[in-house]
Amino acid sequence: MDSFSLLMQGLVTAMQPMILLYALIGVTLGTAVGVLPGIGPALTVALLLPVTYGLDPAGSLIMFAGIYYGGMYGGSTTSILLNTPGESASIVTAIEGNRMAKAGRGGPALATAAIGSFVAGLIATLLLAFLAPQVVKLALTLGPREYFALMVLAFVTVSATFGDSALRGLTSLFIGLALACVGIDGLTGAARLTYGVPQLMDGIETTTLAVALFAIGEALAVAAMLQPPDGMHKIKGSVRMTATDWARSWKAWLRGTFIGFPIGSMPAGGADVASFLSYAAERKLTKHPEEFGTGAIEGVAGPEAANNAAAAGTLVPLLTLGLPTTATAAIMLAGFQQFGLQPGPLLFVMNAELVWGLIAALLIANVMLVILNLPLIGLWIKLLSIPRPWLYGGILLFATLGTIGVNPSPVELGMLILFGVMGYGMRLYGYPVAPVVVGLILGPMAEQQLRRALAIAQGDWTTLVATPVSATLLGISAVFLVVPMLMRLRGRGQVLSQVAGDAD
Amino acid sequence: MKHAILGVAFAAALAVPAFAQDYTIMAPANPGGGWDGTARAMQEVMQAEGIAKSVEVMNVPGAGGTVGLAQFVASNAGDPTKLIVGGYVMVGAILTNGSPVTLKDVTPIARLTGDTEAIVVPAASDIQTLEDLVEKLRADPGSVSWAGGSAGGVDHIAVGLLAKAAGVDPTKINYIAFSGGGEAMAAILGNQVTAGISSVGEFQEQVKAGTMRLLAVSSAERLPGIDAPTIKESGYDVVVENWRMVAAAPGLSDEQVAKISADIEKLNASEGWTKMLADRGWTNTYLAGEAFAAQLDADIAATETVLRDIGLVQ
């Protein structure tokens, strides 16, 4: 039987009322945990695993997949409205999304995130269905040197796109890279910069840093501005997307999908990297560069599509190789094993009905998510009409609870406050905060891949450009780095003077 | 509900304290790992079999389990309802991190499960046997890159022991640490490294599908249903097992320890646990009491030696 008729058969399996009910429970729970910072999809699936022991395999796996997709979906809501990203993949969404919300355009921001997630989820699930075996073969040819080249590309494009000044962007990035050095070195097991504090052994938690810099830093900044206490964010215009919004969003959705899916499929990729690259791509390709930094809709549409497409992408190595590349995927793997199924090269052959049922259910879950989320937008944005002191008080509470929820330790709380104050200081002096988080996430990945590549090649640096993929990626990075410099040298005086002016 | 009633009846019938005790199990790792899996499997079976009325799992991740261990020891002394899951990886982590809290500070109850390590090469590799691999290792230790889990973990220790047994300087081994089994497996399948090492279960499907070749396993005896020699019968005196255990809080009375040990023994004897282990592909290596305490001491001593040899502990 060909893939298409297998998928149709899967849709018939998935259309049973009970399966639909499991999918509905999954997406509802997933959205809820995505909205709450601190409770991620991984923890939710882990909590539900024993509950599903008595259910049939198809139903519970479909529920897990619903939670996974729902979590990716829900994460955008708090990022956009409260500037409190609940997970690393929705950090970039906060950059443009929250600015849009403050400009009174929270409705369209949430809508483009929801519809973008839907479009990306739909396309990526179909790609999963038809291309999984081919994609995984390709992903396996990539080794540490290719991943290192990909990280370099991400560094160059991302650091150049944040903030108005390259110097300030890079300063922030290097603060992030320095923070990334804290913790146990993954390759030798040596502890770095931990000063004997065991909680620092695993490094600085990304969500703690992100929540501190974004939410706490901003709450402090708002409080320090001494604005009239009754101020609130006004909602301007419709909560729906306008024709222009649609026109500007759809290309970003598609680009996000085609960036997110392959990166999610890579064993060392991930939704966060995908969302950074998508943001960088949108910023480079936009026809409205002046809006970036003040709330450009492409900056929400692209990354949100990318992180959902990447979520579908991670199912490729899970189903075809039994390779869990995220914590959630690892628990889903345990779920498979609970029913005596071993994901791997033989799963598609031995349990075809279940696999295609799962893929079909993902398509259905995706439709349910958009139906569930679009009407909620009107409700969510009412959050913004809460008077500002109350709103920020709530954000502080929410951020603190979320952080202790993940890691119940006073050290974690101390870091939250410390980074919160740092975030306030950076805002005060005009340094962008996003590159700090980017540095913290990408720094260790780049370092480990570089050292692995060199260890495999026994210290031979030419290994980095020895394959066409790595050489091409590094070549593109070099172009991105050098061309703007050359342009400045050729007398773009205003750029130079801006850089000089920033260096005070 | 039916299970709960059955459970109460079961507990009453045995006339061990009339009411089943509640437990909180700490998994000193993130959701999704082996310790978390063990804790949640215990939770499920203990509740279903009525060994305990309510079991809660709590995750305290960090530093190879030492963050959780420290917290467990600091806040639960004398509390007989608190359990912690741990394992061989924790032994290594305590040594490499110089953790002030060690396994001496908890009350070990029993070893529950174990995983055997397996050495594999990509199907495309020209290495056919463990002897071929060791020969290459002897000729040039650096040219053999090993993909495995975290530095100082059980995979790393096994490679160190093999090198030592083969007369190769363990500090010269080219061990590439990957986070989690997934990335290491991708590197092996993608032919990025010479060999790979992880638990047998992790490689089983790939070996069946013919994408990897299984060279040897690290158990003392050959494993049923697995067509590979042990490292030992290939002539290198290396036996490694990645075990997982359950321990209780420090400062308990003998009666309290006996009660917990009885509950864990009931868990081990239950049908639900046997089925759970079969589903997850874990081997039951139950060992309790004095025998376990002695084994634990021996493992700690052996691990310390090999970590010094690799150069991870000074």
Interface residues (C-beta under 8 A of the other chain):
Chain A: A42 L43 V45 A46 L49 P50 Y53 A139 L140 T141 L142 G143 P144 I184 D185 G186 L187 T188 G189 A191 P198 Q199 M201 D202 P267 A268 P317 L321 G322 L323 P324 T325 A327 T328 A329 A330 I331 A334 Q337 Q338 F339 G340 Q342 P343 G344 P345 L346 N407 P408 S409 Q448 R452 A455 I456 Q458
Chain B: N30 P31 G32 G33 D36 G37 R40 Q43 E44 Q47 A48 N59 V60 P61 G62 A63 G64 T66 V67 A70 Q71 T96 N97 S99 G142 S143 S145 S150 A151 G152 N174 I176 A177 F178 S179 G180 G181 G182 E183 M185 A186 A187 L189 G190 Q192 V193 Q204 E205 Q206 K208 A209 T211 D279 R280 G281 L312
